[in-house]
Amino acid sequence: MDALNARSTPAPLSPSGATTRWERIGGAFFRARSVTPIGILAAALLWPTPGGLTAARLAGAAALLVAGEALRLWAVGVAGKLTRTRGSNVKGLVTSGPFGFVRNPLYLGNFAIAGGVAVLSKVGWLLWAMPLLFALQYAAIVAWEERVLAQAFGEAYDDYRRGVRRWVPSPRRYRGAAGPAWAAGIAWRSERDTLVGLAAVVALLVVKHLAAHGSIAAFWLGAARALGMAR
């Protein structure tokens, strides 16, 4: 049975059905995954930092933020509302789009975005604390999700898991990739709140740095230099 056929035959699994404590922790993390980044955001916004924003830091943060959000847009444009599910009643096994190259593109996108926020914040300890926090959270979440998907889709998911790595993208697309094509409307509607929130965080971080260490003129000059528009 291929992944496309499996889309119509899910078998829901409740979090309490997970066989290990680690998987149950993962289920709890999954349901709270929109809340756990609040600590990182609070630290980025409130922790005092030295110096101002350099063009190099601005460019590095922008690269991570854009890459992470682009990956999320690609993923949600394929998976649609399935990415917003808060429980285990999954409706389909998505293996098209970025899911044909890596099993967890949304989480990789989140990791890149969090890294961009950490770089822009200039809070030094976030650069090591954030990867540790995300590694713990996503390791548990993925353990839970894999049990859910294995029970829901059986052989189709086992084949997909053997053909696509969990975190490191493959150079070739999964041979059994099947599912909807990327839909721009779905992607933008699904990510609207995320984009608004991300824009607000970036704006607040910029205001924080300007208020504490710089001037508006110096900031825009640095931004222009980062984009190659000024010397």
Secondary structure by P-SEA (a helix, b strand, c coil): ccccccccbbbbbcccccccaaaaaaaaaaaaccccaaaaaaaaccccccccccaaaaaaaaaaaaaaaaaaaaaaaaccccccccccccccccccccccccccaaaaaaaaaaaaaaaaacccccccaaaaaaaaaaaaaaaaaaaaaaaacaaaaaaaaacccccccccccccccccccccaaaaaaaaaaaaaaaaaaaaaaaaaaaaccccaaaaaaaaaaaacccc
